[in-house]
Amino acid sequence: MGVTADTHTDTFNYGKSVAQALAGRFEGSGSQAMLDAMNVPAGGVPDENTDPRLPAIYDCNPDGEYIAYNNALTESEISNISDQKRKEYIERDASLNANYYCYIDSVAVAGYATYQGNANLHGIWISAAEVALSKAEAYLMGYGVAANEALAKENFVKGVVFSEEYFWNLKLNSSLAKEGNDSYNGYRELVVPTNDDFTAYAEKIWANNQECVATQLWLNHCFMNELEAWNVTRRTGFPNVKFARDTQVSDYPTPPNRLPYPSDELNFNRDNCQAAISTNYKESTGYYTNLFWAKEVYYSLY
């Protein structure tokens, strides 16, 4: 990924480039798995049990709904629903040129115009939330330490609170932030939750099982660290993410179990790479060769 240049100062802005990259892809749309992990009710309208992170991660539509793509539908069917809804919004109010489906937050990340983005967005190697949630899993499962439910819960609550703080800090410290404006595309007023809200939510969702902890670890990575999120669900099987079979790609119509060796390895380290392939690959592409630490089936299909 490149960086965005400022032609007036000859400086570069990594954060704005990341924001533009995230906002310019289908991955920018909220998945049903993400909404389920944040306890969004079936109708898409948040209630008292919904994760306080939600308004810092996604824009809602003008009706206050957080709607994900229905992957059981075709691309044209998904687009037709969106087009019809946008037409309804504009007929109601010409200024409501907004998405029907929820999308990465326009203040925290995406911006509201082409080539715009949060210039204060930072990439991360590892976060306080990831450390705390990883410790919670270790204490819960007895990974390298004696199992201790009390310490598991303590670190779980810390991890969820750290994650809530992280995403709200992205939004509130965004270069796009304007007082009182929570969403350029959702047209809602800014309501900032408190740390007490974060703690109460973390306490409420705690459950003494790996699914609870892994789901929060996966959610914390989300679109900011997609490969790590994929690692969590491959390793634990949680949360259960549903996919549609891709009928246009015959070689790998379902999600892969691993990434194959890249072309640079094949081209410039051919002998060693081919030796590794002959040892490790169970089929020709490498996509469906399972890694020793991962579950062979970590998702479900529509």
Beta strands, then each sheet from edge to edge (+ up, - down):
strand 1: 4-6
strand 2: 11-13
strand 3: 58-59
strand 4: 103-104
strand 5: 181-183
strand 6: 188-189
strand 7: 241-243
strand 8: 299-301
sheet 1: 1+ 2-
sheet 2: 3+ 4-
sheet 3: 5+ 6-
sheet 4: 7+ 8+
end
